[in-house]
């Protein structure tokens, strides 16, 4: 028998470390060749690490949420044959193996059964309950309590016969009710059935959620934002979109609002190319891009991701729609490649029907602009002689005020507004 050390591989060009987000193989588990051992995250891409050999897991390098350097030991297997570790040698940079058992289990094993039984009778919410509650008092025995305590117990659905009173003659006070709730006392089905819940659940910030937090911190620390909001009459665009969807060729995707907005942004950027930029604030350089690479913020089961539709300046409206659908599906299924989740030069964010009336989008650092789509509403609009129902949607957009002036931001949004209110202009090459 020998030991085989699997090291964290190079999971992406230029990546020096990765965060461990999931273990698939427990200590003592037998794994097959090519079976996935763990998942690690770098930037916003999750990478699965398979086993190159068959063996038994005897050691794991880190806990969930910890960061490992590329090339450092990840996991050790006991294998048939010599393995890749010399007998008695420890892998470089690897901490000594530790038995992964919970401390409370270790101490419980070491204690006599009588001691464990005694602890079980005194610890935990369920065990503490007898101190304040017991079997109901005898039928007809009325608990002593003030009207205020009785009303509170009634509203909470608590049978006062189950609450131990610490006052004179067993009188029940508000403090006794508090102790009953803290000890895990349950409601008895009275009016309202309101019960205090004092539980606290600790949720570690790891994986994608940590990456999102870091990105938001960077944006908040570095960018000085200005948010500009204006409404857009979407009536004509919605009529055109419906006709195009009804007459689209087989194999073409169904059009949403996003492809129209993307094409409008491309035309507006052609007139204001500095909006399509990356600001390297450390070097003091603005990288103005010719290619329009639009990030589309997408909510996934794992959190917010921003897949990137590259070179929108070279895509028509159908191509934009198809790429948005493909990337969104890949992101939701966790199959988006690392290069598909990076490299955007400007971003769209949308909450769809939940979009609210106004939002204040956070710029996707180090970009300088983000366009926010709010929900569409049917509202009355005055046409000069009467009010008419129109489909109206707000654009809430933020800009990095360090490099984008408020005037330029307003001109940019007004140009997009004009194009979307007159959608035929989106298809005209000027």
C-alpha positions as CSV (number, residue, x, y, z in Angstrom):
1,X,0.0,0.0,0.0
2,X,1.2,3.5,-0.7
3,X,0.0,7.1,-0.5
4,X,-0.9,9.4,-3.4
5,X,-1.0,13.1,-2.9
6,X,-3.3,15.1,-5.2
7,X,-2.3,18.8,-5.5
8,X,-4.5,21.7,-6.5
9,X,-4.0,22.0,-10.3
10,X,-3.7,25.1,-12.4
11,X,-7.4,26.0,-12.7
12,X,-7.0,29.0,-15.0
13,X,-4.4,31.2,-16.7
14,X,-2.9,33.6,-14.2
15,X,-4.7,32.0,-11.2
16,X,-2.5,31.6,-8.1
17,X,-5.0,30.4,-5.6
18,X,-8.6,29.1,-5.3
19,X,-11.2,28.9,-2.6
20,X,-12.5,25.5,-1.5
21,X,-16.3,25.5,-1.8
22,X,-17.3,21.9,-1.5
23,X,-15.9,18.4,-0.6
24,X,-17.4,15.5,-2.4
25,X,-15.2,12.8,-0.7
26,X,-15.2,12.3,3.1
27,X,-12.3,10.9,5.1
28,X,-12.4,7.1,4.8
29,X,-14.4,7.1,1.6
30,X,-13.2,4.9,-1.3
31,X,-13.1,6.9,-4.6
32,X,-12.8,5.7,-8.1
33,X,-10.6,7.1,-10.9
34,X,-12.1,10.3,-12.4
35,X,-14.6,10.7,-9.4
36,X,-14.9,14.3,-8.4
37,X,-13.2,15.0,-5.1
38,X,-13.8,18.7,-4.5
39,X,-15.0,21.9,-6.1
40,X,-12.9,25.1,-5.9
41,X,-13.8,28.6,-7.1
42,X,-11.6,31.2,-8.7
43,X,-13.1,34.6,-9.7
44,X,-16.7,33.5,-10.4
45,X,-16.0,30.1,-12.0
46,X,-16.4,26.9,-10.1
47,X,-14.0,24.0,-11.1
48,X,-14.4,20.4,-10.1
49,X,-11.2,18.5,-9.2
50,X,-11.4,14.8,-10.2
51,X,-9.2,11.9,-8.8
52,X,-6.5,10.6,-11.2
53,X,-6.4,7.3,-9.3
54,X,-8.5,4.9,-7.3
55,X,-8.0,4.9,-3.5
56,X,-9.2,5.7,0.0
57,X,-9.3,9.2,1.4
58,X,-7.0,9.6,4.4
59,X,-6.5,13.3,4.6
60,X,-8.0,16.6,3.4
61,X,-6.1,19.9,3.2
62,X,-8.6,22.5,4.2
63,X,-12.1,23.4,5.4
64,X,-14.9,24.8,3.2
65,X,-14.2,28.5,2.6
66,X,-10.4,28.3,3.0
67,X,-8.1,29.3,0.2
68,X,-5.4,27.1,-1.2
69,X,-2.4,28.0,-3.5
70,X,-2.1,26.3,-6.9
71,X,0.3,23.4,-6.5
72,X,-0.3,22.8,-2.8
73,X,-1.6,19.4,-1.5
74,X,-5.3,19.1,-1.7
75,X,-6.1,15.5,-0.6
76,X,-4.2,12.3,0.2
77,X,-5.3,8.8,-0.9
78,X,-4.3,5.4,0.3
79,X,-3.7,3.4,-2.9
80,X,-2.6,-0.1,-4.0
81,X,1.0,0.1,-5.1
82,X,3.7,2.5,-4.2
83,X,1.8,5.8,-4.7
84,X,3.7,9.0,-5.3
85,X,4.9,9.7,-1.7
86,X,8.0,8.0,-0.2
87,X,7.3,6.0,2.9
88,X,7.4,8.3,6.0
89,X,7.6,11.5,3.9
90,X,5.1,14.3,4.3
91,X,4.1,16.2,1.1
92,X,5.7,19.6,0.8
93,X,3.8,22.5,2.5
94,X,1.2,20.1,3.9
95,X,0.2,20.4,7.5
96,X,0.2,17.2,9.5
97,X,-2.9,15.0,9.0
98,X,-5.6,15.6,11.6
99,X,-8.5,13.4,12.4
100,X,-11.6,15.2,11.3
101,X,-14.0,14.6,14.1
102,X,-16.1,17.1,16.0
103,X,-14.7,18.0,19.4
104,X,-18.0,17.3,21.2
105,X,-18.0,13.8,19.8
106,X,-14.4,13.2,21.0
107,X,-15.2,14.4,24.5
108,X,-18.5,12.4,24.6
109,X,-16.6,9.2,23.7
110,X,-14.1,9.8,26.6
111,X,-16.8,10.3,29.2
112,X,-18.5,7.6,31.2
113,X,-22.1,6.9,30.2
114,X,-23.4,8.2,33.5
115,X,-21.7,11.5,32.9
116,X,-23.2,11.7,29.4
117,X,-26.6,10.9,30.8
118,X,-26.3,13.6,33.4
119,X,-25.3,16.2,30.8
120,X,-28.2,15.2,28.6
121,X,-30.5,15.9,31.5
122,X,-29.2,19.4,32.0
123,X,-28.1,20.7,28.6
124,X,-30.0,21.9,25.5
125,X,-33.3,23.7,25.0
126,X,-35.4,20.5,25.4
127,X,-33.6,19.6,28.6
128,X,-33.9,23.0,30.1
129,X,-37.7,23.1,29.7
130,X,-38.5,21.1,32.9
131,X,-37.0,24.0,34.9
132,X,-39.8,26.2,33.8
133,X,-42.5,23.9,32.5
134,X,-43.9,20.5,33.5
135,X,-47.1,18.6,33.3
136,X,-50.3,20.7,33.2
137,X,-51.6,21.6,36.6
138,X,-54.6,19.6,37.8
139,X,-57.9,20.2,36.1
140,X,-59.6,23.3,37.5
141,X,-56.4,24.6,39.1
142,X,-56.0,28.2,38.0
143,X,-52.5,29.5,37.5
144,X,-51.8,32.7,39.3
145,X,-50.9,35.6,36.9
146,X,-51.7,39.2,36.2
147,X,-54.2,40.1,33.4
148,X,-51.3,41.4,31.3
149,X,-49.4,38.1,31.6
150,X,-52.6,36.2,30.8
151,X,-53.2,38.2,27.7
152,X,-49.6,37.8,26.5
153,X,-49.8,34.1,27.0
154,X,-53.2,33.9,25.3
155,X,-51.8,35.9,22.3
156,X,-48.8,33.6,22.1
157,X,-50.9,30.4,22.4
158,X,-49.3,29.3,25.6
159,X,-51.1,27.2,28.2
160,X,-50.2,28.9,31.6
161,X,-50.7,25.6,33.4
162,X,-47.4,24.5,31.7
163,X,-45.4,27.5,32.9
164,X,-43.7,27.4,36.3
165,X,-44.2,30.5,38.4
166,X,-41.4,31.7,40.6
167,X,-43.4,34.3,42.5
168,X,-45.3,33.9,45.8
169,X,-47.6,30.9,45.7
170,X,-46.3,30.1,42.2
171,X,-47.4,33.4,40.7
172,X,-46.3,33.6,37.0
173,X,-44.6,36.8,35.9
174,X,-43.4,38.2,32.5
175,X,-39.9,36.9,33.4
176,X,-41.3,33.4,33.9
177,X,-42.9,33.6,30.4
178,X,-39.6,34.9,29.0
179,X,-37.8,31.9,30.6
180,X,-40.4,29.5,29.2
181,X,-39.8,30.9,25.7
182,X,-36.0,30.8,26.0
183,X,-36.2,27.2,27.2
184,X,-38.0,26.2,24.1
185,X,-41.5,26.3,25.3
186,X,-44.0,25.8,22.5
187,X,-47.3,27.4,21.8
188,X,-50.5,25.5,22.7
189,X,-52.6,26.6,19.8
190,X,-54.2,29.7,21.4
191,X,-55.1,32.9,19.6
192,X,-52.4,34.1,17.3
193,X,-50.0,31.3,18.2
194,X,-47.1,33.8,18.4
195,X,-44.0,32.3,19.8
196,X,-40.6,33.9,20.4
197,X,-37.8,32.5,18.3
198,X,-34.3,33.2,19.8
199,X,-32.4,31.0,17.4
200,X,-29.3,32.3,15.6
201,X,-28.0,30.5,12.5
202,X,-24.4,31.2,11.4
203,X,-24.0,31.1,7.6
204,X,-20.4,31.3,6.4
205,X,-19.8,33.7,3.5
206,X,-18.0,31.4,1.0
207,X,-17.8,30.7,-2.6
208,X,-19.7,32.9,-5.0
209,X,-21.3,34.9,-2.2
210,X,-17.8,35.9,-1.0
211,X,-16.8,36.9,-4.5
212,X,-19.9,39.0,-4.8
213,X,-19.2,40.7,-1.4
214,X,-15.6,41.4,-2.5
215,X,-16.8,42.9,-5.8
216,X,-19.3,45.1,-4.0
217,X,-16.7,46.2,-1.5
218,X,-14.3,47.2,-4.3
219,X,-17.0,49.1,-6.1
220,X,-18.1,51.0,-2.9
221,X,-14.5,51.8,-1.9
222,X,-13.3,53.0,-5.2
223,X,-16.1,54.3,-7.3
224,X,-17.9,57.7,-6.8
225,X,-21.3,56.9,-8.5
226,X,-23.9,59.1,-10.0
227,X,-27.3,57.6,-10.8
228,X,-29.5,59.0,-13.5
229,X,-33.1,57.9,-13.9
230,X,-35.5,58.6,-16.8
231,X,-38.6,56.9,-18.2
232,X,-39.0,55.3,-21.6
233,X,-42.2,55.0,-23.6
234,X,-41.9,51.3,-24.6
235,X,-45.3,51.1,-26.5
236,X,-43.9,51.1,-30.0
237,X,-41.0,48.8,-29.1
238,X,-43.3,46.3,-27.5
239,X,-45.6,46.3,-30.6
240,X,-42.5,45.6,-32.8
241,X,-41.2,43.0,-30.5
242,X,-44.5,41.1,-30.5
243,X,-44.7,41.2,-34.3
244,X,-41.1,40.0,-34.7
245,X,-41.7,37.1,-32.2
246,X,-44.9,36.1,-34.1
247,X,-43.1,36.0,-37.4
248,X,-39.7,34.8,-36.4
249,X,-38.1,32.0,-38.4
250,X,-37.8,28.5,-37.0
251,X,-34.7,28.2,-34.7
252,X,-34.6,31.8,-33.8
253,X,-34.9,32.7,-30.1
254,X,-37.8,34.6,-28.6
255,X,-37.0,38.3,-28.3
256,X,-37.0,40.0,-24.9
257,X,-36.4,43.6,-24.2
258,X,-32.6,43.0,-23.6
259,X,-31.5,42.6,-27.3
260,X,-33.2,45.9,-28.2
261,X,-31.5,47.6,-25.3
262,X,-28.1,46.1,-26.2
263,X,-28.3,47.3,-29.8
264,X,-29.4,50.7,-28.6
265,X,-26.4,50.8,-26.3
266,X,-24.1,49.9,-29.2
267,X,-25.3,52.8,-31.2
268,X,-25.1,55.2,-28.3
269,X,-21.6,54.1,-27.5
270,X,-20.5,54.8,-31.1
271,X,-21.3,58.4,-30.3
272,X,-19.8,58.4,-26.8
273,X,-17.0,55.7,-26.9
274,X,-15.6,56.7,-23.5
275,X,-18.7,55.1,-21.8
276,X,-17.4,51.7,-23.0
277,X,-14.3,51.8,-20.8
278,X,-12.4,50.2,-18.0
279,X,-10.8,52.6,-15.4
280,X,-7.5,51.4,-14.0
281,X,-7.6,53.8,-11.0
282,X,-4.3,52.5,-9.6
283,X,-2.4,53.3,-12.8
284,X,-4.6,56.4,-13.5
285,X,-5.5,55.1,-17.0
286,X,-8.8,54.7,-18.8
287,X,-8.9,51.8,-21.2
288,X,-11.4,52.7,-23.9
289,X,-12.5,49.6,-25.7
290,X,-13.5,49.4,-29.4
291,X,-15.4,46.1,-28.8
292,X,-18.7,46.4,-26.9
293,X,-18.7,43.5,-24.4
294,X,-21.9,43.7,-22.5
295,X,-22.3,41.9,-19.1
296,X,-25.8,40.8,-18.3
297,X,-26.4,40.3,-14.6
298,X,-28.2,37.0,-14.0
299,X,-29.6,35.6,-10.8
300,X,-28.7,32.0,-10.4
301,X,-29.4,29.4,-7.6
302,X,-25.9,30.1,-6.4
303,X,-26.0,33.9,-6.5
304,X,-25.5,36.8,-8.9
305,X,-23.4,36.1,-12.0
306,X,-22.5,38.3,-14.9
307,X,-22.1,36.4,-18.2
308,X,-20.6,38.5,-21.0
309,X,-22.0,38.8,-24.5
310,X,-18.8,39.7,-26.5
311,X,-18.6,42.0,-29.5
312,X,-22.2,43.2,-29.5
313,X,-21.2,45.7,-32.2
314,X,-20.9,42.8,-34.6
315,X,-24.2,41.0,-33.6
316,X,-27.7,41.7,-34.9
317,X,-30.7,41.6,-32.6
318,X,-31.3,37.9,-33.1
319,X,-27.7,37.0,-32.4
320,X,-27.7,39.0,-29.2
321,X,-30.9,37.3,-28.0
322,X,-29.5,33.8,-28.7
323,X,-26.2,34.5,-26.9
324,X,-28.0,36.0,-23.9
325,X,-30.2,32.9,-23.6
326,X,-27.2,30.5,-24.0
327,X,-25.1,32.3,-21.4
328,X,-27.9,32.7,-18.9
329,X,-28.8,29.0,-19.1
330,X,-25.1,28.1,-18.7
331,X,-24.8,30.4,-15.6
332,X,-27.9,29.0,-14.0
333,X,-26.7,25.4,-14.5
334,X,-23.2,26.3,-13.2
335,X,-21.6,25.4,-16.6
336,X,-20.5,28.8,-17.7
337,X,-16.7,28.9,-18.4
338,X,-14.5,31.4,-16.6
339,X,-13.9,33.4,-19.8
340,X,-17.7,33.7,-20.2
341,X,-18.0,35.4,-16.8
342,X,-15.3,38.1,-17.2
343,X,-14.1,40.8,-19.6
344,X,-17.2,43.0,-19.8
345,X,-16.8,46.7,-20.7
346,X,-20.4,47.8,-19.7
347,X,-23.2,46.0,-17.8
348,X,-27.0,45.6,-17.9
349,X,-28.8,44.7,-14.7
350,X,-32.5,43.8,-14.6
351,X,-34.9,42.4,-12.0
352,X,-37.6,41.7,-14.6
353,X,-41.1,41.9,-13.2
354,X,-39.6,42.6,-9.7
355,X,-37.6,45.6,-11.1
356,X,-39.4,48.2,-9.0
357,X,-39.9,51.8,-10.1
358,X,-36.3,53.0,-9.4
359,X,-33.1,51.3,-8.5
360,X,-29.5,52.5,-7.8
361,X,-27.4,49.9,-9.6
362,X,-23.9,49.2,-8.3
363,X,-21.3,49.6,-11.1
364,X,-19.4,46.5,-12.0
365,X,-15.9,47.7,-11.0
366,X,-13.7,48.5,-12.9
367,X,-16.3,49.5,-15.6
368,X,-17.6,53.1,-15.6
369,X,-21.3,52.5,-16.4
370,X,-24.2,50.2,-15.7
371,X,-27.7,50.3,-17.2
372,X,-30.6,49.3,-14.9
373,X,-33.9,48.0,-16.3
374,X,-37.0,48.5,-14.1
375,X,-40.4,47.0,-14.5
376,X,-42.8,48.0,-17.2
377,X,-46.1,49.7,-16.3
378,X,-49.2,50.9,-18.2
379,X,-49.5,54.5,-17.3
380,X,-51.6,57.5,-18.7
381,X,-49.6,59.9,-20.9
382,X,-50.8,63.2,-22.4
383,X,-50.6,63.3,-26.2
384,X,-51.6,67.0,-26.5
385,X,-55.3,66.5,-26.6
386,X,-56.0,63.5,-24.3
387,X,-54.5,61.0,-21.9
388,X,-53.6,57.7,-23.5
389,X,-52.5,54.4,-21.9
390,X,-48.8,53.8,-22.7
391,X,-46.3,51.1,-21.6
392,X,-43.6,52.9,-19.6
393,X,-40.4,51.6,-18.2
394,X,-37.7,53.4,-16.2
395,X,-34.0,53.1,-16.9
396,X,-32.0,53.6,-13.7
397,X,-28.3,53.9,-14.6
398,X,-25.2,54.6,-12.6
399,X,-21.9,56.1,-13.8
400,X,-18.4,56.5,-12.3
401,X,-18.4,60.2,-11.7
402,X,-14.6,60.3,-11.4
403,X,-14.4,59.9,-15.2
404,X,-18.0,60.4,-16.5
405,X,-19.6,63.8,-16.1
406,X,-23.3,64.1,-15.3
407,X,-23.9,65.8,-18.6
408,X,-22.4,62.9,-20.5
409,X,-24.4,60.4,-18.5
410,X,-27.6,62.3,-19.3
411,X,-26.8,62.5,-23.1
412,X,-26.0,58.8,-23.2
413,X,-29.3,57.8,-21.6
414,X,-31.3,60.3,-23.6
415,X,-29.9,58.8,-26.8
416,X,-30.8,55.2,-25.7
417,X,-34.3,56.5,-24.8
418,X,-34.8,58.1,-28.3
419,X,-33.7,54.8,-29.9
420,X,-36.0,52.7,-27.8
421,X,-39.0,55.0,-28.2
422,X,-38.4,54.9,-32.0
423,X,-37.2,51.3,-32.4
424,X,-37.0,51.4,-36.2
425,X,-33.9,53.6,-35.7
426,X,-32.1,50.7,-34.0
427,X,-32.1,48.9,-37.3
428,X,-30.9,51.8,-39.4
429,X,-27.2,52.1,-40.2
430,X,-26.3,55.8,-40.1
